Amino acid sequence: MKKIISLMLAMTVLLSVFAGLSLHAEAADYLKKWTMTVSEPRETPEVDYTPTESGRYCFWTDDAEMMVRGDVYLDDDTEVEKTICDRFYGNGFAIFCQLTAGVTYHFQLYLDDDNTGSFPVYVGKAPYTSVTYTPVKAKSFTENTYGDYVTDASGNKVYYYFYSMSAENYWAPYAVGDKLTVKNADGTSTVYTCYQNSSGAMNFRDAKGNDIPGGVTYTTDQRIQYTADGAKSVAWKVGTHNITYHFADLSVNVPVTIVAKPSVADAKVTGITAKVYTGKAITQKTIVKYNGTLLTKGTDYTVSYKYNVNAGTAKVIIKGIGNYGGSITKTFTIKKDANPMTATGKVVSLKYSKVKKAKQAIARKKAITVSKAKGTVTYAKASGNSKIVVNKTTGNITVKKGLKKGTYKVKIKVTAAGTTNYKKLTKVVTVTIKVK
């Protein structure tokens, strides 16, 4: 018994996503026919075939009830490279491979589960020589976004995602109106046009309404994965890639261009103005326009801030989301607030009998009321009798010995130095000193 290396359809076949196809192979198309019988479960019958010409050949059956896989190999058990297409002729399978004239090949089939029975198997020259694929429009998508879409029977938008071949229930990147042209071995050509059938699946059919045998599958030079709602993705890089469309054992590359999202770095940002310190985080009413289109905060971009509490230079960071990418940073000034200090001079009375004998001290609090000052407070005498002295740091007043009786008015500059967030402020107060 020859050693057979089984090649499971689920691992090697380019899976067709279409079912219920019409019979496209006629008796005249085949070079040889066998009736293969499986009399016991798990039996693997085989037949031999020696072509007289080198070229592409096809082994097939139009009975899909039992056939699930098959192999073509040489005398030394070397397996021939092949393409297996499920439900190709009628609902049967087809195996396409390159054969060399004068070499004997062994075809072996496998039945599903414990099936038994007899059915025809054919071999013939491959009926197709080449394919071309013409998109209804260039395959160009914006990075990290959905691709094109069609509208289903219920009015819902059906998007095309780039998925690995193992993914299930996701749409491949076909667009309604895309055309696949098959050149037949007899020199004629058949054009199949992509449409969406009543179940919502994408399919290709000819001018007579016949679905393309075996369907059209695809692979890509990169993979992209989305969740069902497109929330998470591993995006293709910006640049040109390929979708390879497969029909039978033929394939054709179609370029896919991934373009960068419009960047908010190129947008016009207005609505940012200077503000005054409030003690709280300060925000702006940003207006962002891209090429004249007003963008929506939360849909097209987000806004975050840095250094937007204290006086100084604050930053506004605008980051593109959704259909927009990139980011842009703008700045605005937070000005110092006015110093809220208040200062008021008072009236102070001294007894002449005491001033006559010695100098007299007047505490600042008895002469000047100061409140809400921001920053260090200093004092400076602006005018008044020379025998009245004001301490710069404390604001205490000294009346020198010998000041005569009378009423004296002293003007004093009270200065709050300010802080990071408050301006400097100077107020002039009048202190009245009565010596009696």
C-alpha positions in Angstrom: 0.0 0.0 0.0 1.4 3.3 -1.0 2.0 5.9 1.7 -0.7 8.6 1.3 -0.3 12.1 2.7 -3.8 13.4 3.2 -4.3 17.1 2.6 -7.4 18.3 4.4 -9.6 20.7 2.6 -9.9 23.0 5.6 -6.2 23.5 5.6 -5.4 23.7 1.9 -8.4 24.6 -0.2 -9.2 28.1 -1.1 -12.7 27.9 0.5 -15.6 28.9 -1.7 -18.2 31.1 -0.1 -20.8 30.3 -2.7 -23.1 27.3 -3.0 -25.8 26.1 -5.4 -23.8 26.6 -8.6 -24.9 25.4 -12.0 -23.2 22.5 -13.9 -20.5 24.0 -16.1 -18.7 20.9 -17.3 -20.0 18.9 -20.2 -19.1 15.3 -21.3 -17.0 16.6 -24.2 -14.8 18.5 -21.8 -13.2 15.4 -20.2 -10.4 13.2 -21.5 -11.1 10.2 -19.3 -13.9 9.1 -17.0 -13.9 6.5 -14.2 -16.6 5.2 -12.0 -15.0 5.0 -8.6 -16.6 2.7 -6.0 -16.2 2.8 -2.2 -17.6 -0.5 -0.9 -16.5 -0.2 2.7 -16.3 2.8 5.0 -13.0 4.7 5.0 -11.9 2.9 1.8 -9.7 5.1 -0.4 -9.9 4.0 -4.1 -7.5 5.3 -6.6 -7.1 5.5 -10.4 -4.0 6.1 -12.6 -3.7 8.6 -15.4 -0.8 9.3 -17.9 -1.2 12.4 -19.9 0.0 12.6 -23.5 0.6 16.4 -23.2 2.1 18.5 -20.5 -0.1 21.2 -19.1 -2.7 22.1 -16.5 -5.2 19.4 -15.8 -8.3 19.1 -13.7 -9.7 16.1 -11.8 -13.4 16.5 -10.8 -16.7 15.1 -9.9 -20.2 16.6 -10.0 -21.3 14.5 -7.0 -20.8 16.5 -3.8 -22.7 14.2 -1.5 -19.7 12.3 -0.4 -16.5 13.8 -1.8 -14.5 15.9 0.7 -10.9 15.6 -0.4 -8.4 14.0 -2.8 -4.8 13.7 -3.6 -2.6 13.4 -6.7 0.8 11.8 -6.3 3.7 10.1 -8.1 5.0 6.5 -7.8 7.5 7.6 -5.1 4.6 9.0 -3.0 5.5 12.6 -3.8 2.4 14.6 -3.6 1.7 16.9 -6.6 1.1 20.5 -5.8 -2.5 21.3 -6.5 -5.4 23.6 -5.9 -8.6 22.1 -4.5 -11.9 23.9 -5.2 -15.0 22.8 -3.4 -18.4 22.8 -5.1 -16.9 23.6 -8.5 -18.8 21.5 -11.1 -22.4 21.3 -10.1 -21.9 20.8 -6.4 -18.8 18.7 -6.9 -15.1 19.3 -6.3 -12.2 20.0 -8.7 -8.5 19.5 -8.3 -6.3 21.5 -10.6 -2.6 20.5 -11.0 0.3 20.7 -13.5 1.0 17.3 -15.2 3.9 16.2 -17.3 3.4 14.2 -20.5 4.3 10.5 -20.1 4.3 10.5 -16.3 1.8 8.3 -14.5 -0.1 10.0 -11.8 -2.2 8.4 -9.1 -5.4 10.0 -8.1 -6.9 8.9 -4.7 -10.1 10.2 -3.1 -11.5 10.2 0.4 -15.1 10.0 1.4 -16.8 11.8 4.2 -17.3 9.8 7.3 -18.6 6.3 6.7 -20.1 6.9 3.2 -20.1 4.2 0.5 -21.2 4.2 -3.1 -20.2 4.7 -6.7 -19.9 7.9 -8.7 -18.1 9.4 -11.7 -14.7 11.0 -11.6 -13.3 12.9 -14.7 -10.0 14.2 -15.8 -9.5 16.9 -18.5 -7.4 19.8 -19.5 -8.0 22.8 -17.3 -10.8 24.8 -19.0 -9.5 28.2 -18.1 -6.2 29.8 -19.1 -6.1 33.2 -17.3 -8.2 35.7 -15.3 -8.3 39.4 -14.9 -10.0 41.4 -12.2 -11.4 44.9 -12.8 -12.6 46.8 -9.7 -15.6 49.0 -10.2 -13.3 51.7 -8.7 -9.8 51.7 -7.4 -9.3 49.8 -4.1 -8.3 52.7 -1.9 -9.0 52.8 1.8 -8.1 55.2 4.6 -6.0 53.7 7.4 -7.8 52.3 10.4 -11.2 52.8 8.9 -13.8 50.6 7.3 -13.6 50.1 3.6 -16.3 50.4 1.0 -19.8 49.1 1.5 -23.0 48.1 -0.2 -26.5 48.4 1.1 -28.4 45.1 1.9 -32.0 44.4 1.3 -32.9 45.9 4.7 -31.1 49.2 4.0 -28.1 48.3 6.3 -24.6 49.1 5.2 -22.5 46.0 4.7 -18.8 46.9 5.0 -15.8 45.1 3.5 -13.1 44.1 6.0 -9.7 42.5 5.3 -9.8 39.3 7.3 -7.6 36.2 7.4 -9.0 33.3 5.4 -9.9 31.4 8.5 -12.3 34.1 9.6 -16.0 33.2 9.3 -19.0 35.3 8.5 -17.1 38.4 7.4 -17.2 40.1 4.1 -14.3 39.9 1.7 -13.1 43.0 -0.2 -15.4 42.6 -3.2 -17.5 45.5 -4.4 -20.7 45.3 -6.3 -19.8 45.9 -10.0 -16.3 44.4 -9.7 -15.7 42.2 -12.8 -13.7 39.0 -13.1 -12.9 38.0 -16.7 -12.1 34.4 -17.3 -10.3 33.4 -20.5 -11.4 30.0 -21.5 -9.2 27.3 -23.1 -11.1 27.7 -26.4 -10.1 31.4 -26.7 -13.4 32.8 -25.6 -13.9 34.9 -22.5 -16.6 35.0 -19.9 -17.2 38.1 -17.7 -18.5 37.6 -14.2 -19.9 40.6 -12.3 -20.0 40.9 -8.5 -23.5 41.3 -7.0 -25.1 40.8 -3.6 -27.5 38.0 -3.5 -30.8 37.7 -1.5 -29.0 36.3 1.6 -26.6 39.3 1.6 -23.6 37.3 0.4 -21.3 38.7 -2.3 -21.2 36.6 -5.5 -20.2 36.7 -9.2 -22.4 35.8 -12.1 -22.2 35.9 -15.9 -24.5 37.8 -18.3 -27.0 34.9 -18.3 -27.3 34.9 -14.5 -25.1 31.8 -13.9 -22.9 32.0 -10.8 -19.2 31.6 -11.3 -18.2 27.9 -10.6 -16.4 27.5 -7.3 -16.6 31.1 -6.4 -13.9 33.7 -6.0 -11.7 33.7 -3.0 -8.9 36.0 -2.0 -5.7 36.3 0.0 -3.7 39.4 1.0 -0.1 40.3 1.5 -1.1 41.6 5.0 -3.7 40.7 7.5 -6.1 43.0 9.3 -8.4 41.9 12.1 -11.5 43.8 13.4 -14.0 43.0 16.1 -17.5 42.6 14.8 -18.2 46.3 15.3 -14.8 47.4 14.1 -13.8 48.8 17.5 -10.3 47.2 17.6 -8.0 46.6 14.6 -4.5 45.8 13.5 -4.3 48.2 10.6 -2.5 47.9 7.3 0.4 50.3 7.0 0.0 53.3 4.7 1.2 52.3 1.3 0.3 50.0 -1.6 -0.5 46.3 -1.0 -2.1 43.5 -3.0 -5.3 41.5 -2.8 -4.9 38.3 -4.7 -8.1 37.0 -6.1 -8.3 33.3 -6.8 -10.5 31.4 -9.3 -9.9 27.7 -9.8 -6.0 27.5 -9.8 -5.6 30.9 -11.4 -5.0 34.2 -9.5 -4.7 37.9 -10.2 -3.3 40.7 -8.0 -5.2 43.9 -7.5 -3.4 46.8 -5.8 -4.9 48.2 -2.6 -3.9 51.6 -1.6 -4.0 52.5 2.1 -3.9 56.3 2.5 -3.2 58.2 5.6 -6.1 59.7 7.4 -6.5 63.4 7.0 -4.4 64.9 9.8 -5.8 67.5 12.2 -2.2 68.9 12.1 -3.3 70.4 8.8 -6.6 71.8 10.3 -7.3 75.4 11.1 -7.9 75.8 14.9 -9.6 78.9 16.2 -11.5 79.8 19.4 -8.4 79.8 21.6 -7.9 83.0 23.5 -6.0 84.3 26.5 -7.6 83.7 29.8 -7.2 85.0 33.4 -6.2 82.8 36.3 -9.3 81.5 38.2 -7.8 78.8 40.4 -9.5 76.1 38.4 -8.5 74.2 35.2 -9.2 76.5 32.2 -10.5 75.1 28.9 -11.2 76.6 25.5 -14.1 76.5 23.0 -12.1 75.0 20.2 -13.2 75.4 16.6 -11.5 72.9 14.3 -11.9 73.0 10.5 -10.3 70.7 7.9 -10.4 72.1 4.4 -13.3 74.2 5.4 -15.2 71.3 7.0 -16.2 71.8 10.6 -15.0 68.9 12.7 -17.0 67.6 15.7 -15.4 67.2 19.0 -15.7 63.7 20.3 -16.3 62.3 16.8 -13.4 63.7 14.8 -11.0 64.8 17.5 -10.4 65.0 21.3 -9.0 67.8 23.3 -6.7 67.6 26.3 -4.7 70.2 28.2 -1.5 70.7 30.0 -0.4 73.5 32.4 -3.9 75.0 32.3 -4.4 75.9 35.9 -1.7 78.4 36.9 -0.7 81.6 35.2 1.7 81.1 32.3 1.6 79.2 29.0 -1.0 76.5 28.7 -1.2 73.8 26.0 -4.2 72.5 24.1 -3.6 69.1 22.5 -6.0 68.3 19.7 -5.9 64.6 18.6 -7.7 63.2 15.5 -10.0 60.2 16.0 -12.5 58.4 13.8 -11.8 59.5 10.2 -9.0 61.8 11.2 -5.5 61.2 12.5 -2.6 63.2 13.7 -2.4 65.8 16.4 -1.7 69.4 16.8 -0.7 71.4 19.9 -1.8 75.0 20.4 -0.9 77.3 23.3 -2.6 80.1 25.1 -1.7 82.5 27.9 -3.2 82.4 31.4 -2.7 85.9 32.7 -2.2 86.7 36.4 -5.3 87.8 38.2 -5.5 91.2 39.9 -4.2 91.3 43.5 -7.2 91.4 45.8 -5.4 93.2 48.6 -7.3 96.0 50.4 -5.5 98.6 52.7 -7.0 101.4 54.8 -5.3 104.0 57.0 -6.6 104.7 60.5 -6.5 107.6 63.0 -4.2 107.1 66.0 -4.0 109.4 69.1 -0.9 109.9 71.2 -0.4 111.8 74.5 1.9 114.7 74.2 3.2 114.1 77.7 4.6 110.8 76.5 6.0 112.0 73.2 7.7 114.9 75.0 9.7 112.4 77.1 10.4 109.5 74.6 9.7 108.1 71.2 6.4 106.3 70.7 5.7 103.1 68.8 2.5 102.5 66.9 1.8 98.9 65.7 0.9 98.5 62.1 -2.5 96.9 63.0 -3.5 100.1 64.9 -2.5 102.3 62.0 -3.2 100.3 58.8 -5.7 97.6 58.0 -4.4 95.1 55.3 -6.4 92.1 54.1 -6.4 89.6 51.1 -2.9 90.5 50.1 -1.2 88.1 47.7 2.5 88.0 48.1 4.8 89.7 50.6 3.6 93.1 51.9 6.0 96.0 52.3 5.5 99.5 53.5 7.1 102.8 52.4 6.5 106.3 53.7 5.4 108.6 50.9 5.1 111.9 52.8 4.7 113.3 56.2 6.6 114.8 59.1 10.2 113.8 59.3 9.8 112.7 63.0 7.4 110.0 61.9 9.1 106.9 60.6 7.6 103.7 58.9 9.3 100.3 59.1 9.5 98.9 55.6 9.0 95.3 56.6 6.5 95.4 59.5 4.7 98.6 58.8 5.1 99.7 62.4 5.3 103.4 62.9 7.7 105.2 65.2 7.0 108.8 66.4 10.3 110.4 67.5 10.6 112.2 70.8 9.8 115.9 70.8 7.0 115.9 68.2 4.8 118.9 69.0 1.1 118.8 69.6 -1.0 118.7 66.5 -2.5 116.5 63.8 -0.2 114.9 61.3 -1.1 113.0 58.2 1.3 110.5 56.8 0.9 108.9 53.4 2.2 105.3 53.3 2.6 103.0 50.2 1.4 99.5 51.0 2.7 97.1 48.4 1.7 93.4 47.9 4.5 91.8 45.8 2.1 89.4 44.0 2.6 85.6 43.3 2.8 83.2 40.4 -0.9 83.8 39.8 -1.5 87.4 41.1 -0.1 90.7 40.0 1.8 93.2 42.2 -0.4 95.9 43.8 0.5 99.1 45.6 -2.1 101.2 47.5 -1.4 104.6 49.2 -3.1 105.0 52.5 -3.3 108.0 54.9 -2.6 107.5 58.6 -3.7 110.4 60.8 -1.7 110.8 64.0 -3.0 113.2 66.6 -0.7 114.3 69.4 -2.6 115.9 72.2 
